[in-house]
Amino acid sequence: MNKILENIFETKKFTNSKNQTIYIHSETRKEQCEYLQNIIKTNNFKKSIEIGFAFGISTFAITEEIVNNGGSHLVIDKFQHSDWNSDGIDLVNQAGYTEKIEYFEEFCYVVLPSLLEKGRKFDFAYIDSTKQFDWLLVNFFYIDKLLEINGMIVFDDVSFPGIRKLLRYISQFPNYKVHSQNPSNNRISQLRKLAKFLKLLPYHHKLLSIEILKPDFDLGINSHCVVIQKINNDTRNWDWHVSF
């Protein structure tokens, strides 16, 4: 990992080009950045896209490994200048990645369709922006069409209800599979243990919610950061549906 980034994780701050000290918060953790870099390195991904910029910590980590593979990174964030003082851009520029990052200061629902129209393709996507279900569903809809087969989408902050609900749906798509989680999905909840016995009840499908019948653990999304992999094109019938 780049020494600049290592120092930021240790001190929780960096100095921007205006000589201002920027104290970071709610950033992507070091362990998660290493996790993202390992996925990119292992799969030799070269064409990455990210929604959300903020302080640029995850952008820095992703770009570093993408550049090592000879690729480039694209970032979408409407609020980098207005809400984040351009500090994310400043940071990646300091790291020397100015020519390797394509930045769009616009809403994702504007940029993503334009990328699709231009025939762009990506093999890695990182989503760390709003926590609203409807916005993220739109993001996924377009990223799915931009994503190469065997490409991966990483969702951060899956503990938020809107994101968790979306992952409950997407994880059941026949052309996607849950690749991995960070931290690992290794906690069996008490709810799952209870569900095992409740399913023995008559009419349990009518009495119990889908969250009890099909817990997050079973779907592989019981974690903070979840990676899904596109294993095929979408071949669902027009009336396909799963409870989520």
C-alpha positions in Angstrom: 0.0 0.0 0.0 1.2 3.5 -0.9 3.1 5.2 2.0 0.9 8.3 1.7 -2.2 6.2 2.3 -0.5 4.2 5.1 0.3 7.5 6.9 -3.3 8.7 6.6 -4.5 5.6 8.2 -2.1 6.0 11.1 -2.7 9.8 11.7 -6.3 10.1 10.4 -5.3 13.3 8.5 -3.5 14.7 5.5 -2.4 18.1 4.2 -4.0 19.3 1.0 -2.5 21.5 -1.6 -3.8 24.6 0.1 -1.7 23.6 3.1 -4.9 22.9 5.1 -4.9 19.9 7.5 -7.8 17.6 6.6 -9.0 15.3 9.4 -10.7 12.3 7.9 -13.8 10.6 9.3 -16.2 7.8 8.2 -13.5 6.7 5.7 -13.0 3.3 4.2 -11.0 1.3 6.8 -7.5 0.2 6.0 -8.5 -3.5 6.2 -11.2 -2.9 3.7 -8.9 -1.0 1.3 -6.5 -3.9 1.5 -9.4 -6.3 0.8 -10.4 -4.3 -2.3 -6.8 -4.2 -3.5 -6.4 -7.9 -3.1 -9.5 -8.5 -5.2 -8.3 -6.2 -8.0 -4.8 -7.7 -7.9 -6.0 -11.4 -7.9 -8.4 -10.9 -10.8 -6.1 -8.5 -12.7 -8.9 -5.9 -13.1 -8.1 -2.9 -15.2 -11.3 -1.0 -15.7 -12.9 0.2 -12.5 -15.8 2.5 -11.6 -16.7 4.0 -8.2 -19.7 6.0 -7.0 -18.8 8.2 -4.1 -15.5 10.1 -3.6 -15.5 12.0 -0.3 -11.9 12.2 1.1 -10.7 9.9 -1.7 -9.4 7.1 0.6 -11.1 4.2 -1.3 -10.4 5.9 -4.6 -6.7 6.2 -3.8 -6.6 2.5 -2.8 -8.5 1.2 -5.8 -6.6 3.4 -8.3 -3.2 2.3 -6.9 -4.0 -1.4 -7.7 -5.8 -0.7 -10.9 -2.7 1.3 -12.1 -0.4 -1.5 -11.1 -2.5 -3.7 -13.5 -2.1 -1.1 -16.3 -5.6 0.3 -16.0 -7.6 3.4 -15.0 -10.4 4.4 -12.7 -13.6 6.3 -13.1 -15.3 8.1 -10.2 -18.8 9.7 -10.0 -19.6 12.2 -7.2 -21.9 15.2 -7.6 -20.7 16.7 -4.3 -16.9 16.4 -4.3 -16.5 20.2 -4.7 -19.5 21.5 -2.9 -19.5 19.2 0.2 -15.9 17.8 0.4 -13.8 20.9 -0.5 -12.3 19.0 -3.5 -10.1 17.2 -1.0 -10.6 13.8 -2.5 -9.4 15.0 -5.9 -6.5 16.9 -4.2 -5.4 13.7 -2.4 -5.3 11.5 -5.6 -3.5 14.3 -7.4 -0.9 14.3 -4.7 -0.4 10.6 -5.2 0.3 11.2 -8.9 -2.9 9.6 -10.3 -4.3 12.7 -12.1 -4.0 11.1 -15.5 -5.4 7.8 -14.3 -8.7 9.0 -12.9 -11.7 10.1 -14.9 -14.0 12.2 -12.7 -17.6 13.2 -13.3 -19.1 15.8 -11.1 -22.7 14.8 -11.8 -25.4 12.6 -10.4 -24.9 8.9 -11.2 -28.3 8.6 -12.9 -27.0 11.0 -15.5 -23.5 9.6 -15.9 -24.3 5.9 -15.9 -26.7 5.9 -18.9 -24.3 8.0 -20.9 -21.5 5.5 -20.3 -23.8 2.7 -21.4 -24.6 4.7 -24.6 -20.9 5.1 -25.3 -20.4 1.3 -25.0 -18.1 1.6 -22.0 -17.3 -1.6 -20.0 -15.9 -2.2 -16.5 -14.7 -5.2 -14.6 -14.8 -3.8 -11.1 -17.3 -1.4 -9.3 -17.3 0.1 -5.9 -20.5 1.7 -4.5 -20.1 3.9 -1.4 -22.5 6.8 -1.7 -26.1 7.2 -0.6 -27.8 4.6 1.5 -31.2 4.9 -0.1 -32.7 1.7 -1.7 -34.2 3.3 -4.8 -31.0 5.3 -5.8 -28.8 2.2 -5.3 -31.2 0.0 -7.3 -30.8 2.4 -10.2 -27.1 2.4 -9.8 -27.0 -1.4 -9.9 -29.3 -1.6 -12.9 -26.9 0.4 -15.0 -23.7 -1.0 -13.6 -24.9 -4.5 -14.3 -25.2 -3.6 -18.0 -21.7 -1.9 -17.9 -20.1 -4.9 -16.2 -18.1 -7.6 -17.9 -18.9 -11.2 -17.2 -16.8 -12.3 -14.2 -16.6 -8.7 -13.1 -17.4 -7.7 -9.5 -19.5 -5.1 -7.7 -18.6 -4.2 -4.1 -21.3 -2.7 -1.8 -20.1 -0.8 1.2 -22.1 -0.1 4.4 -24.3 -3.1 3.9 -25.5 -2.8 7.5 -27.7 0.1 6.4 -31.3 -1.2 5.9 -31.7 0.1 2.4 -28.4 -1.5 1.2 -29.1 -4.7 3.0 -32.5 -5.0 1.5 -31.1 -4.4 -2.0 -28.4 -7.1 -1.5 -31.1 -9.6 -0.3 -32.7 -9.1 -3.8 -29.5 -9.0 -6.0 -27.9 -12.0 -4.2 -30.7 -14.2 -5.5 -30.3 -13.2 -9.2 -29.4 -16.3 -11.2 -26.6 -14.5 -13.0 -24.9 -13.3 -9.9 -23.2 -14.9 -6.9 -21.9 -13.6 -3.6 -18.1 -13.7 -4.0 -17.0 -12.8 -0.5 -17.4 -10.4 2.4 -15.4 -8.2 4.7 -15.3 -9.1 7.5 -16.1 -12.7 6.7 -19.7 -13.8 6.9 -19.0 -16.2 9.8 -21.6 -15.3 12.5 -24.6 -17.6 12.7 -27.3 -15.4 14.2 -29.7 -16.6 16.9 -32.5 -15.8 14.5 -31.2 -18.3 12.0 -31.1 -21.0 14.7 -34.6 -20.2 15.7 -35.8 -20.2 12.1 -34.7 -23.8 11.8 -37.3 -24.8 14.3 -40.0 -22.4 13.3 -39.9 -23.8 9.7 -41.4 -27.0 11.2 -44.6 -25.2 12.0 -47.6 -25.7 9.8 -48.2 -22.7 7.4 -44.8 -21.3 8.3 -44.6 -19.5 5.0 -47.6 -17.5 5.9 -46.7 -16.9 9.5 -43.0 -15.9 9.2 -41.3 -13.1 7.4 -38.9 -13.8 4.5 -36.0 -12.4 6.7 -36.7 -15.3 9.1 -37.2 -18.0 6.5 -34.2 -16.8 4.5 -31.7 -15.1 6.9 -28.9 -12.7 5.6 -26.4 -15.3 6.7 -27.8 -17.9 4.3 -27.6 -15.4 1.5 -24.0 -14.5 2.3 -24.6 -10.8 3.0 -24.3 -10.8 6.8 -21.4 -8.4 6.8 -20.3 -4.7 6.4 -18.9 -5.0 2.9 -20.2 -7.5 0.3 -18.8 -8.5 -3.1 -21.1 -9.9 -5.8 -19.8 -11.4 -9.1 -21.5 -11.4 -12.4 -21.3 -15.0 -13.7 -23.5 -14.7 -16.8 -25.7 -12.4 -18.7 -29.3 -11.7 -17.5 -31.6 -14.5 -18.8 -34.5 -14.1 -16.4 -38.0 -14.5 -17.8 -40.2 -11.4 -17.9 -42.2 -12.5 -14.8 -39.2 -13.6 -12.7 -39.5 -12.7 -9.0 -38.1 -13.7 -5.6 -39.2 -12.6 -2.2 -36.6 -10.5 -0.5 
